[in-house]
Amino acid sequence: MAEAFFASGADYVDRALLGFARDHGDIVELNQNPVYVTAVNRDPRRRVGIVSGGGSGHEPMHIGLVGTGMLDAAVPGKVFASPHNRQIYEASKAVAGPDGVLHVVKNYTGDRINFGIAAERLRHDGIRVERVLVDDDVATESEQTATGRRGTGATVIVEKILGAAADQGLDLDGLTELGRAVTARSRSVAVASVAHTSHVTGEPGFVLDPGQLEYGVGIHGERAQRSIPRPPLEELVDRMVADVLAKAPAGDSAIVLVNGLGGTTGIELYNVFARTTDDLADRGIAVAGSLVGTWSPALDMKGFSITVTMLDQGWAGLWHAPAWTAVLRK
């Protein structure tokens, strides 16, 4: 049993948000009733407010991506739970631009429902709102999975590109079309050797037999559909890249995200990235942009994910455009 360092007798999610806001007071502002985080500064050309969110336990996503050149607001729920629609509604009203607000939503049932309710309330108020649904996880792409691909690491890439486009004054329809195109060209898969620690019981979320690896794990501690014998890293990465590319559109350049799931060290993640780029180079795919680190964990899970976004014309410039958030600074 691994005991976490949470505040005693308090809502540790709210305490964490308070600590985050105090640490980055020059970038974000915390609203406490209801709970959401907004950017202190935004580009004056921006016509649309961009809002995202989801359960806590995935930090720095999404609060760490609020700031200049990215999100205008992030709405955190409790651990692995969707935010309430009132939070989303109030945050969206707070940051809506003259052309409305765009919701970036990961494909999970709770998030879809609560962002949908908030959107209806906003429309009732006369505020334009659209949605980009991120669904990049190839592990849940099958006819047996009613919900379809889950939304995972590609969310970071979608938010970066949309943020840059919003700073150039793109309108709501244009941003929606762009976000859906980036999502359509993004695919991910994740593996884990050790489960996360349950924030409720303090016990592992699941137990693997020695020498086994969970292939296709989710970011809420969901087990994969299959466990496999653990191969050497090179063989594992090659298999993951092949599975991702098999479901992605063709292309000759890409953005790559190697994401730690919370219990994976930097030296491990850079080993993964080095192999990933070697593999892509062998396939004739240039890496035009990358992120390596813990961007969307599942609490303290020991594992990682690989995301590939095949680039379209003009996207590399948006990826490299300036951004200034708590964790992404260009």
N, C-alpha and C positions, 0 to 999 in steps of 0.2 A: 504494500500500500504506500503510495506517494502522497504526502500531505502538501497541499498547496498553501501558498502564503497569501491568504485572503484576509481582509479586515474582519475583526470579530464583531458579531452582532450587528452587521450592517449589510446593505446591498453592495456586494463587492463589484458588481458591474458599474453601478453609479459612482462608487468611489474611484474606480479605475478611470472613468470618463473625467471626473473632476481632476484627477492627477494629470491626465493627458492634456486637458485644457490649460491647466496652470503651467505645464512644461512648454506649451506651444502657444502662449497667449498672444504672440505677435502674428500668428497665422489663423487661429480658429477662436471662435466664441462658443461657449456651451450654454444652451438653453435647458433648464432643468425641469420645466413643467409645461408641456411634455418634453421628454428628453430628445434633443437633437443637437448637432454641431454644424455651425455655418462658417464660411470663410470670412475673414476680416476684410480682405481686399479682393476685388475682381476687376477684370479688364473692362474699361468703359464701353468697348465695342460689343460686349456680350449682350445678346438680345434674349437669350434663353437661359433659365436657371437649370442646372443639371443636378439631380438628386439621386442618390443610391443608398443602399442600406441592407441590413440583414442581421442575423443573429450575432451575438458576441462570441468570442472564442476564435475569431479569425483575424485578430489584430496583426498588422496595421490596417487591413481592409475592414471598413471603408473610411474610418475616421482619419487615418493617416494620409489619405489621398484627397482631403479637402484643402483647397488653397488655390492660389493663382495658377491658371492654366489647367486645372482639373475640376474637381467637384465643387459646387457651391454649397452643398449640404450633404451630410450623411446621417442616417437614422439607425441607431443600434437597438436591437432587441436584447432580450436576456440570452444566456448562453444557448446557442444552437436553436434559438426561437425567433420567429419573425417579429419585427417591430409592429406595434399597434397602428392601425390605420390613422388614428388621431395624430400620432407622431409624424407620420408621413405627410398628412394633410397640412399640419401647421408648418412643418419645415418647408414644404413646397410653396406655401403662401408667402413665407418669409423671404424666399430667394427668387420667386418667379420674375422673369424679365418681361419687357413689353410684348414679346412674342410667346410668352408662356413658360412651361416647364417640361423638361424631359426626364422621365424615370428610367434609370438603368437597373434592371431587375434580374437577379439570378433565377434560374428555372427551378424553383422549389415551391411546393403547393402553397405553403403559408405566405411566402413573399408575394406570389402571384395574386392571392386573394386580397391581402391587405393593401398592396399597392393599387389593386383594381378598385377597391372601395374608396380609397383616398382620391383616385383619379375621378371617380364619379362625383364626389363632393366638390372637387375643384371645378369641374365642368359646370356644375350647378351654380357655382359662384361666377361663372363667366370667364374662368382662366383656362386657356388652351393647355392641353397636356397630351403627351404621347409616351409610348413605352418602347424601349429596346430590351428584348428578352435575351439574356445570354445563356446559351445552351451548348457547351463545348465538350462535355465529358463523353468520350466514345465508349466508356465502360457501360453506360446505360443506354446505348443506342441499339435497341433490338425490338422486335415486335412483341416480345414478352414484357417489356417495360412500358407501362401505360403512360408514364409521365415524360418519357423521352430523355434526351441527354440532360444531365444536371449542369447547372452553371457553376464554374469553378475559376481557375486561374485566369482565363481569358478576360474576365471582368476587368482586371487591372489594365490590360491593353486597350480594351474598348473605352474605358474611362479616360485614359491618356489621350487617345486620338480624338475623341469627342471634345475633350476640354480644349485642345488646341484649335479645333475647328470653330468652337463656340467663341473663342477669343478673336477669331477673324470675322465674326459677325454673321456666321451662317444661321439661317432661320430654323424654326422648329421642324419643318418638313425636311429640310436638307440634313439636319442633324439626325433625324430619325432614320432616313434612308442610309446615311453613312454608318450609323451604329449597327443597323441590321446587316449591312454589307460586311463590316468587320467581323461581326459574330459569325456570319456564314462562312468566313474564310479562316476561322479559328477552331482548333481541336486540341484536346488535352487527355491525359491519362495519368493516374496516380498509383503508387505502390506504397506498402507499409510493411515493416518488419516487426513493429511493436505497436499495439493500440494506444490511443490516448487514455489519459486517466479521467474517469468519470468525475465531473464536478459535483455529483450528488453522492455517490458511494465512496469515492476515493479509490476504487478498484479499477483495473484495466477494463476498457470497453469490451474487449474480447481477447481471447488467448490463442496464440498460434503454436502449433507443434514446432519443436526445434528444427531448424533448417528450412522452414516454410516461409513463404512470402505471400502477402495478400495483394493480388493483382487486380486493380480497378477499384480501389477504395474511395469512399467519398469524404468530403470535408466536414461532415457531421458525425464522424465515427462509424458511418455505415460500413459494414463488411462488404467485401467484394463478392461477386458471384462465384469466384474460384480462388483457391489457394494453390500455389505452385511451389515446387522445390526451388530453393533460392539459387539462381545461377550466378556466375561471375558478373561483376558490374558491367563490363563491356557487352556481354551477351544480353543482359537485362535492358540496358539503354537502347541497344539496337532493336530489340523487340518492341520497346515502347515507341520509338521513333517510327518504326514501320507501321505499327497500329494507328498512330496519329495520322501519318501521311496517307494511309489507305482510305481515311474518311475525309481528308481535306482536299480542296481544289488543287489542281496542278499550279506550279509556279516556279520561278527561279530565284526568288529572294523572300526572306521571311523575318519576322520578329520572333524571338525565342524567349520564353520565360521558364526558368528552372526554379521551382518554388518549394521551399521546405515546409513540411507539415507541422512544425513546432518543436520537434526533438532532434532535428538533423543539423549537424554542424556546417559551418561555412566551407571547411576543407572538403567535406563530402559533397556538398552541392557544386563546388567548382570542379571536382572530379567528374560529376555527372555532366556538367556543362561542356567540359573539354571533349568528352566522348560524343556528346550530342552534336557539337559543331563539326567534329571529324566526320561523323556519319552523314550529316547534311552536305558537307563539302563533297564527299564521295558520290552523292546523288546529284551534284550540280546545283545545290541550293545555297546561295550566299546569305549570311546572317547580317541584315542591315540594321538591326537593333536588338538589344537584349536586356534582361533583368535576371539577376541571380541573387537569391536570398529568401527570407521568410516573408512572403507577401500575403498569403492566405492559408494560414495553418488550421489544423483541427486540434485546438488546444496544444497538447504536447506530444502528438503522434510522431513516431519515428518513421519517417518516410519522405517522399518527395513526389512532385508532379512535373511533367513536361508539357508545355503549351507551345504550339506553333501557329502563328498567324501568317498566312501567305499574303504578301503585299500586293496592293493594287496601286495604280498611278497616283502619286501625290501623298500617299500615306506615310512614306519615310520622313518627309518633311514635317508632317504633323507629329510624328513620334518624337522627333528631335527638337521640336519647338520648346520654348522656355516653360518651365513649371517650377513652382515653389510651394511645396507642401511639407508636412512634418517628416515624411520619409522619402519623397521623390523630389530631387532638386536638380534641375538642368540649367 
